[in-house]
Structure formats: structure tokens, C-alpha cells
């Protein structure tokens, strides 16, 4: 039995979980999310608890058991509390501005980079004097939020020598010493 898959999911007040064949629909105060479930996985919904079962002990169904339990749990947390990620731009002259869900990056390239985010993601940018510019992303969909953060980080990866680039707020990274310190 999967360690993660056998754990029950507590459904908080204000969240409604319905199952239509192999489709799970989770409605809450923040959003409504849908997830298609594999036919080898069975979901049982009780009063305020949701339990994920697998129909057989094949290798594929064992692998999907914990996965779908985590996906459904992320959906329930997302529609009730939501997810929030903060990214900071570290580097001289790095700037970001937004108009709605369109982000405009100035990252030291010869041109600005424009990124249109999905409407499910709320974006806020902060440019304060003597502080690194911040991008605050909020969404009920954890997977979509993670993809957006990965796309933004890919524009300017953190340089291991100078520390410049786009990173999460509070993220630790190992800074390499240059060639002059080896003497």
C-alpha cells in the first residue's frame, strides 16, 4: 500500500467534491478545478473525508495511487486556501512591470521579454527603491503556478559566480568562488 495514497483527505467546510465517472470536480471559495482520474483508481467520498483506492496491485496502479491522492489533495487546498509564490529579480537594471496578466521583463538583454500568463493566475509586481523587484503569483491551481514560475525563472537562471538572476524569495544557492581564489 502506498504511504501517501492510503492517507485520507479531509474536506474543509465550503469545499464541495463531486465525482462524475472518472472526473473529479472540486468547488470552493477561490475556484473550481477538474481532474481526470485513471480507471484503475477509485475514489470514495464520505461526509468530510475522501479516500483513494486502487483496484488491483499492478505496478502501474501502485504508481498512480499516490499520484492521484496528491493531485486531489492539491486541488482541495487550492480551492480553499490557494497557493502563492514570490520571485525576486537580483541584478543591476533588472526590472519587471505588469499590465493585467502581461509581464514585461528587462533582464539585461537587447530586448524586453513579454510573457502572457493564464487568467487563473493573479499577478502583482513590486518595484521599490533599493530593493530587488518582486513578482507575486497567486493561483488555486498548483501545477499551473509551478509551470509559470519555471517559465519565468528560465528567462535568467541564477549565475553561480555573481548570484544574479531570477529566484524564489529566500531561496538558498551555493555561490562558487572564481579562479582568482585558488592561488
Secondary structure, DSSP 8 states (H G I E B T S, - for coil): --TTTTS-EE--TT-EEEEETTEEEEE-SS-EEEEE--TTEEEEE-SSEEEEEESS--HHHHHHHHHHHHHHHHHHHHHHT-EEEEEEEESTT-EEEEETTEEEEE-SSSS-EEEE--TTSEEEEE--TTS-EEEEEEES-HHHHHHHHHHHHHTS---TTT--EEEETT--------GGGG-
